[in-house]
Amino acid sequence: MLSNSLIELDRAHLVHPVASYRGHERMGVRVLRSAKGATVTDDAGRTLVDGFAGLWCVNAGYGHDSIVEAAARQMRELPYATGYFGLGSEPAIRLAAALAERAPGDLNHVYFTLGGSDAVDTTVRLIRNFQTVRGQPGKDQFISLEQGYHGSSTVGAGLTALPAFHANFGLPFDWQHKIPSHYAYRNPAGSDPDAIIAASLAALRAKVEAVGGPGRVAAFYAEPIQGSGGVLVPPRGWMKAMRDLCADLDILFVADEVITGFGRTGPLFACTEDEVVPDLMTTAKGLTSGYVPMGAVFLSDRVYDTIADGAGEAAVGHGYTYSAHPVSAAVGLEVLRLYEDGLLANGRRAGERLMAGLRDLADHPLVGDVRGRGLLAAVELVVDKARKTPLPAAADPARRIFDRAWSNGLVIRAFGNGVLGYAPPLCCTDAEIDAIVERTRRILDQTLEDADVRAAMA
């Protein structure tokens, strides 16, 4: 089918996620045809470095034949097996055991989902069950961070704290509350790590009291690094301090590792680097490197045992048709093998090179902040470094910078506030990392020449 026919079919029928429907109809789709390693190729034969690993998910990189073979083999042998009725499949059982063995602390129990959004939904349901069966049904309030992202489902989007996910959806619910982000570059407490940590601890204590005290609060959610909020990296010790406070207040601590898990920040799970053992942990994306859909919720022994004992011989009424899908599990096992067979180590080296290269851009007139950990990074653009003035809305950074990156052979995340997000595959070579940095500098130089940007800098 000709590409122009595909564009028209897309306009007429395919609804794209988190898009301006009318805007997309006007602009038309860019069709990807193939991918290999850290590059993607469009329908015109143009090859680009994928500096965002799809949607922060193709951690292993594209085109691993062994992953394709694992899926094909499982589809031939057993393409589907339900987890209902006490049934199961070998890949799902082995993947759950492998993940539990590698997870922090006593996160020994794994419930498989289709992705990150329903993993977050699962935590909410299980937490409400946990609090009820332990005799605390009044602990029904949930707290998360401003600029946090916890999925796009009805419940998860309420925990998410980004305006687009609330507008016209009747969210957040009245039991979903927010405290300010640690956002070091723009934190009212300043840039001192201890001051930022102290401010977050005080904000959590104040919010707990505002909603009725610890006896009302069920859980607190945090990403080790806030991804969709602009790749916001907390100070070292922030996660542990917040986790410890939650433990003191008898509030469950949920680590959302949908983006940070599976080598994105260096280790298999970012929590291990933060020296944190959460009560529950969500993962997805890198779990299967995006090759097939799958997410996972990790439960601590305490949470699992409380729910199990509370139900006794009765069923715990939560389930998905495709939970523990054998094909996804087979892919997950092979991806995990690849991570531990060299990809994690390569990702650490590539992450160091990426961060060093992006920091070399700090002297550019438009660069206000460079931040990141491993292969998860951001460059925040400003028109006044002293005042940290963002790019003007007229510059339309989300569209213009993405288009400019594309024309320079690079895929990145361009946020509406002028933040450039990076999450390339762990398989990146030195040349590919250098290309990401070099093409970013070219994008910055071209953006500096925009009339509306120059006017804002005057």
N, C-alpha and C positions, 0 to 999 in steps of 0.2 A: 504494500500500500504506500502511495506517495506521501511524503511528509506533510504536504499541505492538506491532504485528506485527513491525516491524523490530527492535525491542528483543529480542523473544523469539527471532527468528531469529539475531540476533547472539549471544545467550546460548548458543544450542544449537550454533552452527557456526563462528563466526569467532574464531580465536585471535589475540589482540592482542599486539603486541610489548612486551617489557619490562613485563609486567603481572602482578598477582596474578590467576591464572585464577579462583580462587574469589571473590576480592574483586570482580573485574569482573562475574562472574555475579550477585553480590548487588546491586551498584550499578547495573548496566545501562549501555548506551552512550548517549552524546550524539551525535546525528546532525547532521552539517553538511550544509546543502542548497545553499548558493551562497556566492560570495565576489566582492568587487570592491575593487580597490585594496589598502588595508590593513585591510579589514574582512571578517569572515565572518558568515554568517547560518545559524542552526540551523533545525531542522524546525518549530519553534514560531514562526518569524518574528523571532526575537530577534537583533539585530545587535551584534557585539562587535568591538572593535579587536584585531587579531591582533598582539600584542606579541612574538610568537615566530616569525612568518613560517612557520607550519606546524611544521616541525622544523628551525629555522634554515636554511630552504632557499628559501622563496618570496621571494628577494631583490628581484625586479623588481616584486612585487605581483601581485595576482590580476586576471584578466579582460583581459589584453592581446589584443585581436583579432588583431594582427599575428603573435603567437606561434601562435595557433590556426590562422591561415591558412597559416603556414609549415609546420606539421605536416600540415594537410589537403592542401596542394599536394603535399608529398612523398609522402604516402600514396597519392595518385592516380597519381603518376608512377612511383614505385618504393618500395613499402612496406617492402621488405627487400632487403638485399644482404649477402652474407657477405664477410668479409675474408679467408677461406681461399682457397687455390688461386690467389693473386695477384690476386684480384678486389677491387673497391672501389666506392665511390660518390662523386660529386662533393661532397655536403655534408660527408662525413667527411674527405675530403682537405682541403677548404678550412678546416674547423674546426681540424684539426690544425695547419695552416700558420699560421692566425690566432693560435692559442694560443701556439705556439712563438715567434712574432714578439713577443708581449707578455710572455712569461715572463722571469724573471730570468736573466741570464747566458747560459750555453750549454745551457739546458734545451730543446734543439732537437728532441726526439723524444717523441712522445705515443702512449701505448697506451690505448685507450678500454675502460672497464669499464661495469658496470651501476650502480655506486654506490661509496660510500666503503669499505665493508667489503671488497669484492673488489679494490678498488684497493690496499688495504694488503696483502692476500694476494698480489697480483701483485708488489709490491715485495719481499716475502720470497723468493719463488721466483726473481726476477731477481737479487737480491743473492746468493743462494746460488750461482747459475749464474756470476755475475761473479767471485766469490771463487774458485770451483773452476777456471774456465778460465784465471785469471791465476796459477794454481799455488799457491793458498793455501786448499785445502779445509778446513784446520783452523780458519779464521775462520768459525765457525758459531754464535757466541753473539750474542744480540740484547739491547739495553738500551733501556728506555723509562722514562718518569717515573711515579712514584706519582700517582694521581688523573688520569692521562692516559686518553684514549679513542681507540682505534684500530680501532673496528669490533666487530661481533658475530659474525663468522665464527669457525670453530674456531681458526684461527691468530691472527687479529687480536684476538680476545677475550683471548688470552693476553698480548698486548702491552698491551691495555687493563689498567688497574690500578684497577678498581672492583669491590668484592666481589660484587655481584649477578651479574656476568658470569663469575665463577669458581666460585661455589657449586654443587656437584653436577655440574660439568662436567669435572672432572679437569684444571683449568687453574690456573695457567699451566704450560707445559711446562718441563722442566728447563733448556732453553737460552734461556729468556726471563727477563730480570732487570730489576730496578727500582732507581732511585735516588730520593731524596726530591724532591718538587715544590719549585718556587721560591716557592709560596704566601706572598706577602709579608705578609698579615695575620696569619698564624700560623706564621711561619718561626722556628725556634729561633735562627737567626743574628740575629734582629731585623729591623727595617724598612729599614735602610740598604741601598741598592741595591748598592753595592760589596761589602758583606758577604754579601749573598744570592748574588751572582754568584760570589764566591770560594768560598762553601760548595758551590755546585752543581759548580763545576769540581773541587773536591777530592773530592766524592762520586763524580763520574764517573771520575776517576783511580783512586780506591780500588776501585770496582766492577770496572774493567778489570783491575786487578791481581788482584782476588779470583777472577776467572774464568779466570785464566791469562795475562794480559798482552795487549798489543795484537795479538799474533799469533793470538789466539783470538776476538777481537771483530769481527763483521762490520759491524754498523751500530748507530746510535743514532737513536731516533725522538723528535720533539718537535713539539707544536702551537705555533704562534706565540702563541696564547692557549688555555689548556686549557678546552675548552667544557663537556663533560659532567661534568667534575670540579668545576664550580662557577664557571666563567668566571674563571679564575685568570690574571691578567695579569703576565707577568714584568717585571722592571725593564728599562728601556731599556739595550740593550747585552748583555742576557743571551743572546739567540739567537746573536748574532755571536760572543760569547766561547765558547759551547759548540760552535759550528760550527768555529771556528778550532782548538779543542783536538782535535776529531775529525780535522781535516785533519792536525794534527801527529802524531796516533797512527795514521794510516792507517785510520781507521774511517769508513765511509760515513755521511753525515748526511742523514736523511730528514725533510723538513718536511711534516707532515700538515696541509694547508690545506683539508680537507673542509669545515670550518665557516668558517674565516676568509677563504677565497677569494671573489673576485667581489664586492668592494665592502663586505663585511661590516665591516671595520675602517677603511675609507676607500679605499685604492687597490685595484686589481684583485687583487693578491696581497699579503698582509701581509708576505711576505719582503722585498719591495722597500723597505718602510718600515724593516725591521730591518737593511737593507744586507747581506742574506744571499743567497748563491747555493747552494742545497743540491745534493747529488748526485742525489737523487730528490725528487719532490714529488707528493703525492696531492691530488686535488680531486674534488668531486662537488657535491651540493646546489645551490649557486648557479650551477653550470655551465649548467643548463637551467632555473633558477629553480623547480625541483621540478615543472615541468609534465609531464615525462617522465623516466624513469630514465636516468641516465648518470653515469659517473665518468671520471677520467682520471689516468694516471700519466705524469709528465714525467721523462725520463731525460736526464742530461747527456751530452755528446759522449763523454766518457771511458767512462762506464758502457755506453752503447749500443755504442760501437766495440769494447770489450773482449768483450762478449757476442757481437756479430756476427762478429768475427774468430775467436773461440773455436769457433763453430759451423761457420764456413766455408760449405760448400755444404749442410750438414745443416740440418734444420729445428730451430728453437728451440721445444721442446715445451710451449708455454703458449698457451692460446687459449680464448675464450668464443664461443658461438654468436651472441650479440648484441653483440659488440665492434664498435664503429664503426657502430652501427645508423643508417641514413640518416635516419630520422624524428627520432631524438634529436639527431643532428648538425645537422639543419635548424633545429630548435628552438634548439640552442646558438648557432648563428650569429645568429639573430634576437635572442636574449637579449643576446648580446655587443654587437650594434648598439644596443640600447636602453640598455645600461649606458653606452656611450660617447656616446650622444646626449642625455645629461642626467641619467640616474639616478645615476651615480657622484657627480656634483656635488651633486645633491639629497641623496644619502645622507650626504655629508660635512656639509652644513648641518644635516640632521636629527640626525646623531650628536652634533654640538656642542650642539644644543638638548637632546637627551635627557640627555647627561652633566651639563649644567648643572642641569637640572631634578631629576635624581636626587640630585645633590650637595646641593641645597637641602633634601633630606630627612634629611641627616646629623644634624640636631639632634633628630630624633625619638627618644624613649626606647628604642625597639627596634633602631635602626640602629647596627650596629657598624662596617660598612665599605661604601663605595660604590666600585666599580671598573669599569673598562671602557675600550674604545677604539672610536671610531666607533659603529656601531649594534650593538655587542656589549657588554652590560653586566650587572652584578649588584649586588644589595643584600643584604648578609649581616646577618641578624637575630640579636640576642643579648639576654639578659635582664640582663646585667651588662656594661657597656661597659669598665670597668676590667679585669675578669678575662676578658673576651671569652667569657663563658659562653653556649653555644648554647641555643636554645629547647629545652625539655624534650621528650623523646620522646613524652610523654603529649599534647603539643600536636598531634601528627601533622601537622607542617607540610606535607608533600608533598601530602596530600589536602585538609586544611582550607584552606590558603592558595589552592590551585588552585580549589577550590569557591567560595571567597570572591571571588576575582578574577572568576570566571565570573559570579557574581551581580551583580558591579559592571560588567559589560560589557567585560571585559578577559581576554585569553588571555596567560598568561605561563608560564614554567617554574618550578615550585615544587619545589626539591630537598628531600630528606629531612632535611638538616641545617639547614634554615631559610634557605637562600639562594634569592633570587628572581632568575631569569634573564630577560634581555631580548634580543631579536634581531628587531626589527620590520623590515618591508620598507623598501627604499631609497626608495620612492615616498611615504613618509609626509609629510603636510602638517604645518604648525606646530600646527594644531588637534588633529591626531591624536597628535602627540608630547605636547602639553600634557595631553590626555586620559589618556594612559598614566601620566604623573606624578601627576595629580590623583587618579586612581582607585587608584594605588598608595598614596598617603597615606591614602585612605579605608580600604584594606585594612589598613594598619598600625594605624590607630586602632581598627578593629574587633578586630584580633588582640590589641591591648593590653588589651581588655576581657575576654578569655578567662580563666576562673577559674584554669586550670592555668598560664597565663602569668603572671598576677598573683601566684600563689603562689610561683612560681620567682623572682620579682623581690623578694619580701618579705625 
